[in-house]
Amino acid sequence: MSIVLAPASFMTGKGHPNFDLSPAELREILSEALSTISSGSSVLAIVADKTRDDSTDILFPLAAQILADRKIAKFDALVAQGTHAPMSDRDKRTKIGAVGTAQMPGLSHIFDHDWADPEKLVTIGVLNAARVKEITGGLIDRSIELKVNRLLAPGLYDTVLIFGTTAPHEVAGFSGGAKYFFPGVAGPELTHATHWLGALATIENVIGRVETPPRHLFEAAADFVPSRVISLSSVVTRDSGRLRTHALFCGDFRQGVRKAADVSRHVHIKYTGRKYKRVIALLDEHLEDLWVGGKASYRLGPVIEEGGALIIYAPQLTTLSETHGALINRYGYAPLETIRDLVSHSQELQQNLCVAAHLAHVSFAGRRLADGTIVPRYSITLASAVDPDTCRQVNLRYMDPHAFRREDYETDPDTLIVEQAGRDLYLVQPLEA
């Protein structure tokens, strides 16, 4: 499945599940992708935050040197942190591969994104209600104002580079491409709408699929970005700390993410052939709260039996969410049916639909009891530094992380133990096309 695309199609790159692209190969791809950026241009790089384990620290220095050699006039970076808390300066430098005190060639500033500050946003267009209804298959039928970070206002930058990785994702189906605009550097309107759309479409029908209503909404919104966009879509894995790049596709954000997803589905999806009564999720150390650590449930839920159990072992977690903790505590995790009812009666949740979506996504799915009651498909136990009362309040079970012993579960044939949980999607069998 090796793919090499000619520049004439505004795509270049290659990828295969077995590839391990070298820095020289990556530089060659980037050189071709950036060859049309002319001297004197202004370029804005959009990069993920530290919750995304990707190859930005490898690709960014290569791209910076190529752009410096082309003598561009302006080069800045913007962190697509969505609703996450800002990174420290040290974390930002680590993210882009700036070693020690060394200066990145040509780079002037690394900007944070603040999704909730209207003064830092600009409107670049509106998707009208009819168009939104068409894109979402009727799941949403209202207009959406497209607000983004003000650095994307017309006339500020000629070209926007998206440094993105592609992997299964609970809202988009696969991450990458236009998702780095929405919700990466977007305002609250589209951030809430797309997260809630992902929940309404149901996580089981979204995650691990490319052609999803949220993906189509991201891409329709991205067409309003006034600058030229070059998307750098990579596929990476990490083994014993070593990062391996399986693919890099550069150019059109629609084509790039689809080419990358064709590789990602072979390296980021594991097939078990069966479901398990219990799954032990040893949470990926990059996930520092349950707002992002919920990926353990998103990506393992498909292989847990009805009435089964998920245990998330995450001693590094001290909070559910720095940004949204109060709302999560107030409403708790529950199946979509329950959350939809809460949303219909709560103006607070209506104004915070990304939180509502998170509550449903972590619960993953519901099951109907004989009396018609909807309950979670499986129980979730959190073994972390989050206290027992908080767990109970949000409908999670508590386990003292010091009492967790992996060996208690290793010989049970009905238990699946997953290392670095939250990275890969687990399915019983391949999805139908």
C-alpha positions as CSV (number, residue, x, y, z in Angstrom):
1,M,0.0,0.0,0.0
2,S,2.8,2.4,-0.8
3,I,1.5,5.7,-2.1
4,V,3.5,8.4,-3.8
5,L,1.6,11.3,-5.2
6,A,2.8,13.8,-7.8
7,P,3.0,17.6,-7.0
8,A,0.6,18.2,-9.9
9,S,-2.3,17.0,-7.6
10,F,-1.1,19.3,-4.8
11,M,-0.2,16.2,-2.8
12,T,3.1,14.6,-2.2
13,G,4.2,12.0,0.3
14,K,4.3,8.3,0.9
15,G,3.1,5.8,3.5
16,H,2.8,2.2,4.3
17,P,2.2,0.3,7.6
18,N,5.7,-1.2,7.3
19,F,7.5,2.1,6.5
20,D,9.9,3.7,9.0
21,L,10.6,7.0,7.2
22,S,14.0,8.5,7.8
23,P,14.7,12.2,8.5
24,A,16.2,12.4,5.0
25,E,13.0,11.0,3.5
26,L,10.8,13.3,5.6
27,R,12.9,16.3,4.5
28,E,12.5,15.3,0.8
29,I,8.8,15.2,1.2
30,L,8.7,18.5,3.0
31,S,11.0,20.2,0.5
32,E,8.6,19.2,-2.3
33,A,5.5,20.2,-0.3
34,L,6.9,23.7,0.6
35,S,8.5,24.4,-2.8
36,T,5.7,26.6,-3.9
37,I,6.1,29.0,-1.0
38,S,7.8,32.0,-2.4
39,S,10.4,34.3,-1.0
40,G,8.9,37.1,1.2
41,S,5.8,35.0,2.1
42,S,4.3,35.0,5.6
43,V,3.6,31.5,7.1
44,L,1.7,30.4,10.2
45,A,2.3,26.9,11.5
46,I,-0.5,25.2,13.4
47,V,0.7,22.6,15.9
48,A,-1.0,20.2,18.3
49,D,-0.4,20.5,22.1
50,K,1.4,18.0,24.3
51,T,-1.7,15.8,24.6
52,R,-1.0,14.6,21.1
53,D,2.0,12.4,20.6
54,D,3.2,13.1,17.1
55,S,6.3,13.9,15.0
56,T,6.1,17.7,15.2
57,D,9.5,17.8,17.0
58,I,11.0,16.1,13.9
59,L,9.1,17.8,11.1
60,F,9.0,21.3,12.5
61,P,12.8,21.9,12.5
62,L,13.0,20.5,9.0
63,A,10.3,22.7,7.7
64,A,11.7,25.8,9.5
65,Q,15.1,25.3,7.8
66,I,13.5,24.8,4.4
67,L,11.4,28.0,4.8
68,A,14.4,29.9,6.1
69,D,16.3,28.8,3.0
70,R,13.5,30.1,0.9
71,K,13.8,33.5,2.6
72,I,10.2,33.9,3.8
73,A,9.5,37.1,5.6
74,K,7.4,35.9,8.5
75,F,7.1,32.6,10.4
76,D,5.0,32.1,13.5
77,A,3.3,29.1,15.2
78,L,-0.1,28.7,16.9
79,V,-0.9,25.9,19.3
80,A,-4.1,24.1,18.3
81,Q,-5.0,23.4,22.0
82,G,-8.8,23.4,21.5
83,T,-10.2,23.7,25.0
84,H,-7.1,22.4,26.8
85,A,-5.0,24.5,29.1
86,P,-2.0,26.3,27.6
87,M,1.4,24.6,27.6
88,S,4.5,26.0,29.4
89,D,7.2,27.7,27.3
90,R,9.4,24.6,27.9
91,D,6.7,22.3,26.6
92,K,6.1,24.4,23.5
93,R,9.8,24.3,22.7
94,T,9.9,20.5,23.2
95,K,6.9,20.2,21.0
96,I,8.5,21.9,18.0
97,G,11.9,20.2,18.5
98,A,13.7,23.3,19.8
99,V,16.6,21.7,21.7
100,G,18.1,23.6,24.7
101,T,18.5,27.3,24.0
102,A,18.9,26.8,20.3
103,Q,16.8,29.1,18.1
104,M,14.4,27.7,15.5
105,P,15.4,29.1,12.1
106,G,13.1,32.1,11.2
107,L,10.5,31.5,13.9
108,S,9.3,34.6,15.7
109,H,6.5,33.7,18.0
110,I,4.6,30.7,19.4
111,F,1.0,31.8,20.2
112,D,-1.5,30.1,22.5
113,H,-5.1,29.8,21.4
114,D,-7.9,31.0,23.7
115,W,-11.2,29.6,22.5
116,A,-13.3,31.4,25.1
117,D,-12.0,35.0,24.7
118,P,-14.0,36.9,22.0
119,E,-11.3,39.5,21.7
120,K,-8.9,36.8,20.4
121,L,-11.3,35.5,17.8
122,V,-12.5,36.6,14.3
123,T,-15.5,35.5,12.2
124,I,-14.5,34.2,8.8
125,G,-17.9,33.1,7.6
126,V,-21.2,31.4,8.4
127,L,-22.5,27.9,7.5
128,N,-26.2,28.5,7.0
129,A,-28.8,26.2,8.5
130,A,-29.7,24.4,5.2
131,R,-26.0,23.6,4.5
132,V,-25.5,22.4,8.1
133,K,-28.5,20.2,7.9
134,E,-27.3,18.8,4.6
135,I,-23.8,18.0,5.9
136,T,-25.0,16.5,9.2
137,G,-27.9,14.4,7.8
138,G,-30.3,16.4,9.8
139,L,-28.6,15.9,13.2
140,I,-28.0,19.7,13.4
141,D,-30.2,22.1,11.5
142,R,-29.1,25.6,12.6
143,S,-26.6,28.0,11.2
144,I,-23.1,28.1,12.7
145,E,-20.9,31.2,12.8
146,L,-17.3,30.3,12.1
147,K,-15.1,32.0,14.6
148,V,-11.4,31.2,14.7
149,N,-8.2,32.6,16.2
150,R,-7.7,36.1,15.0
151,L,-4.3,35.1,13.5
152,L,-6.4,33.5,10.7
153,A,-8.0,36.8,9.7
154,P,-7.6,37.7,6.0
155,G,-4.3,39.4,5.1
156,L,-2.1,38.3,8.0
157,Y,-0.5,35.1,6.6
158,D,-0.2,33.9,3.0
159,T,0.1,30.2,4.0
160,V,-1.0,28.1,6.9
161,L,0.8,24.8,7.6
162,I,-1.0,22.2,9.6
163,F,1.4,19.9,11.5
164,G,-1.0,17.0,12.3
165,T,-1.0,13.3,13.0
166,T,-3.8,10.9,12.0
167,A,-5.2,8.3,14.3
168,P,-8.7,7.0,15.2
169,H,-10.7,9.8,17.0
170,E,-14.0,9.8,18.8
171,V,-15.4,13.0,17.3
172,A,-14.0,13.1,13.8
173,G,-13.5,9.4,13.1
174,F,-9.9,10.0,12.4
175,S,-7.8,13.0,13.6
176,G,-5.9,15.3,11.3
177,G,-6.5,17.7,8.4
178,A,-9.3,20.3,9.0
179,K,-9.8,19.1,12.6
180,Y,-6.7,21.3,13.5
181,F,-8.8,24.3,12.6
182,F,-12.1,23.1,14.1
183,P,-12.0,22.7,17.1
184,G,-8.2,23.2,17.3
185,V,-8.1,27.0,16.9
186,A,-11.8,27.7,16.7
187,G,-14.3,29.6,18.9
188,P,-16.9,28.0,21.1
189,E,-19.7,27.8,18.4
190,L,-18.2,25.2,16.1
191,T,-16.3,23.6,19.0
192,H,-19.5,22.8,20.8
193,A,-21.4,21.9,17.6
194,T,-18.9,19.4,16.3
195,H,-18.4,17.7,19.6
196,W,-22.1,17.3,20.1
197,L,-22.6,16.2,16.5
198,G,-20.0,13.4,17.2
199,A,-22.1,12.3,20.2
200,L,-25.4,12.5,18.3
201,A,-23.9,10.4,15.4
202,T,-22.8,8.0,18.2
203,I,-19.2,7.1,19.0
204,E,-19.7,3.5,17.7
205,N,-20.6,4.9,14.2
206,V,-17.9,7.5,14.2
207,I,-14.6,6.3,15.6
208,G,-12.3,4.6,13.1
209,R,-14.3,5.9,10.1
210,V,-13.2,8.6,7.8
211,E,-16.5,9.7,6.2
212,T,-18.4,11.0,9.2
213,P,-20.7,14.0,9.7
214,P,-18.2,15.8,12.0
215,R,-15.4,15.4,9.4
216,H,-17.6,16.8,6.7
217,L,-18.5,19.7,8.9
218,F,-14.9,20.5,9.7
219,E,-14.0,20.5,6.1
220,A,-16.9,22.7,5.0
221,A,-15.9,25.2,7.6
222,A,-12.2,25.0,6.7
223,D,-13.0,26.1,3.1
224,F,-13.6,29.6,4.7
225,V,-10.0,29.9,5.9
226,P,-8.7,32.8,3.8
227,S,-5.1,31.7,3.5
228,R,-3.6,28.9,1.4
229,V,-3.5,25.7,3.5
230,I,-0.9,23.0,3.3
231,S,-1.7,20.0,5.5
232,L,1.2,17.8,6.8
233,S,-0.6,14.5,7.7
234,S,1.7,12.0,9.4
235,V,1.0,8.5,10.9
236,V,3.3,7.6,13.8
237,T,3.6,4.9,16.5
238,R,5.9,4.7,19.5
239,D,7.7,1.6,20.7
240,S,9.8,1.6,23.8
241,G,10.0,5.4,23.5
242,R,11.1,5.5,19.9
243,L,8.9,7.3,17.5
244,R,8.3,5.6,14.1
245,T,6.8,7.5,11.1
246,H,4.8,5.2,8.9
247,A,3.5,7.9,6.6
248,L,3.7,11.6,5.7
249,F,1.3,13.1,3.1
250,C,1.5,16.9,2.4
251,G,-0.9,19.1,0.5
252,D,-4.7,19.3,0.3
253,F,-6.2,18.7,3.8
254,R,-9.0,16.5,2.4
255,Q,-6.8,14.2,0.4
256,G,-4.0,14.1,3.0
257,V,-6.1,12.9,6.0
258,R,-7.7,10.2,3.8
259,K,-4.4,8.9,2.6
260,A,-3.1,9.0,6.1
261,A,-6.2,7.2,7.5
262,D,-5.6,4.4,5.0
263,V,-2.3,3.8,6.8
264,S,-3.5,4.6,10.3
265,R,-6.2,1.9,10.2
266,H,-3.5,-0.7,9.8
267,V,-1.3,0.5,12.6
268,H,-3.7,2.1,15.1
269,I,-6.5,-0.4,15.1
270,K,-6.2,-3.8,16.9
271,Y,-8.6,-6.7,16.4
272,T,-9.4,-9.0,19.2
273,G,-11.9,-11.4,17.6
274,R,-14.0,-11.4,20.7
275,K,-15.3,-9.2,23.5
276,Y,-14.1,-9.4,27.2
277,K,-15.9,-9.2,30.5
278,R,-13.2,-7.0,31.9
279,V,-10.6,-4.6,30.3
280,I,-7.7,-3.2,32.2
281,A,-6.5,0.1,30.7
282,L,-3.0,1.1,31.7
283,L,-3.4,4.7,30.6
284,D,-0.9,6.4,28.3
285,E,1.3,8.7,30.4
286,H,0.7,11.6,27.9
287,L,-2.9,11.8,29.1
288,E,-2.9,13.9,32.3
289,D,-6.6,14.3,33.0
290,L,-9.8,12.4,32.2
291,W,-10.8,15.0,29.6
292,V,-8.2,13.5,27.3
293,G,-7.8,10.2,29.3
294,G,-11.3,9.3,28.4
295,K,-9.7,7.9,25.2
296,A,-9.3,4.7,27.3
297,S,-13.0,4.2,27.2
298,Y,-13.5,5.6,23.7
299,R,-11.0,3.2,22.2
300,L,-11.6,0.1,24.3
301,G,-15.4,0.2,24.6
302,P,-16.0,-1.8,21.4
303,V,-14.5,-4.9,22.9
304,I,-16.2,-4.8,26.3
305,E,-19.2,-7.0,26.9
306,E,-22.5,-5.7,28.0
307,G,-22.5,-5.6,31.8
308,G,-18.7,-5.8,31.7
309,A,-16.1,-3.6,33.3
310,L,-13.4,-1.1,32.4
311,I,-10.7,-0.4,34.9
312,I,-8.5,2.7,34.1
313,Y,-5.2,2.6,35.9
314,A,-3.8,6.1,35.8
315,P,-1.9,7.2,38.9
316,Q,-0.8,10.4,37.1
317,L,-4.4,11.7,37.0
318,T,-5.1,14.2,39.7
319,T,-8.2,15.8,38.2
320,L,-11.0,15.1,35.7
321,S,-10.4,18.3,33.8
322,E,-8.6,21.6,34.6
323,T,-11.0,23.5,32.3
324,H,-14.3,21.7,32.6
325,G,-14.1,19.9,35.9
326,A,-17.0,21.8,37.6
327,L,-19.4,20.9,34.9
328,I,-18.4,17.3,34.8
329,N,-18.8,17.1,38.5
330,R,-22.3,18.7,38.3
331,Y,-23.7,16.3,35.7
332,G,-21.6,13.1,35.7
333,Y,-21.0,10.5,33.0
334,A,-24.0,8.8,31.5
335,P,-25.2,7.2,28.2
336,L,-26.2,9.5,25.3
337,E,-29.9,9.0,26.0
338,T,-29.5,10.4,29.5
339,I,-27.2,13.2,28.4
340,R,-29.6,14.3,25.7
341,D,-32.4,14.5,28.3
342,L,-30.1,16.6,30.5
343,V,-29.2,18.9,27.6
344,S,-32.9,19.5,26.8
345,H,-33.5,20.7,30.3
346,S,-30.2,22.5,31.0
347,Q,-29.3,25.9,29.5
348,E,-25.9,25.4,31.0
349,L,-25.3,22.2,29.1
350,Q,-26.8,23.7,25.9
351,Q,-24.1,26.4,26.2
352,N,-21.4,23.8,26.8
353,L,-22.2,21.0,24.4
354,C,-18.5,19.9,24.2
355,V,-18.8,18.9,27.8
356,A,-22.1,17.1,27.2
357,A,-20.5,15.2,24.4
358,H,-17.6,14.2,26.6
359,L,-20.0,12.9,29.3
360,A,-21.6,10.7,26.7
361,H,-18.4,9.6,25.0
362,V,-16.7,8.4,28.2
363,S,-19.8,6.4,29.1
364,F,-19.5,5.1,25.5
365,A,-22.9,3.5,25.1
366,G,-26.1,2.5,26.9
367,R,-28.0,-0.7,27.4
368,R,-31.7,-1.1,28.1
369,L,-32.8,-3.1,31.1
370,A,-36.0,-5.2,31.1
371,D,-37.9,-2.3,32.7
372,G,-36.8,0.1,30.0
373,T,-34.2,1.9,32.1
374,I,-31.1,3.0,30.2
375,V,-27.8,2.2,32.0
376,P,-24.2,2.3,30.9
377,R,-23.1,-0.7,28.8
378,Y,-20.2,-1.3,31.2
379,S,-19.0,0.1,34.5
380,I,-15.9,2.3,34.7
381,T,-13.5,2.2,37.6
382,L,-10.9,4.9,38.0
383,A,-7.7,4.0,39.8
384,S,-6.0,7.4,40.1
385,A,-5.4,10.3,42.4
386,V,-8.9,11.5,41.8
387,D,-10.7,11.1,45.2
388,P,-13.5,8.5,45.9
389,D,-16.2,11.2,46.4
390,T,-15.5,12.8,43.1
391,C,-15.6,9.5,41.3
392,R,-18.9,8.6,42.9
393,Q,-20.3,12.0,42.1
394,V,-19.6,11.6,38.4
395,N,-20.9,7.9,38.2
396,L,-17.4,6.3,38.2
397,R,-16.2,3.6,40.6
398,Y,-13.1,4.2,42.6
399,M,-10.0,2.1,43.2
400,D,-7.0,3.0,45.3
401,P,-4.2,3.0,42.7
402,H,-1.8,1.7,45.3
403,A,-4.1,-1.4,45.7
404,F,-4.0,-2.1,42.0
405,R,-2.0,-5.2,41.1
406,R,-1.7,-6.2,37.4
407,E,-0.9,-9.8,38.4
408,D,-4.3,-10.2,39.9
409,Y,-5.8,-10.1,36.3
410,E,-3.1,-11.6,34.1
411,T,-4.3,-15.2,34.2
412,D,-8.0,-14.4,33.7
413,P,-9.0,-15.4,30.1
414,D,-11.9,-13.0,30.2
415,T,-9.7,-10.0,31.0
416,L,-7.8,-8.0,28.4
417,I,-4.9,-5.9,29.6
418,V,-3.9,-3.0,27.4
419,E,-0.6,-1.1,27.7
420,Q,-0.6,2.7,26.8
421,A,-4.3,2.6,26.7
422,G,-5.9,5.5,24.7
423,R,-3.4,5.3,21.9
424,D,-5.0,2.5,19.7
425,L,-8.5,1.6,18.9
426,Y,-9.6,-1.9,19.7
427,L,-12.3,-3.6,17.7
428,V,-13.7,-7.1,17.5
429,Q,-13.4,-7.2,13.8
430,P,-12.8,-4.8,10.9
431,L,-15.5,-2.2,10.2
432,E,-17.6,-2.5,7.2
433,A,-16.7,0.0,4.5
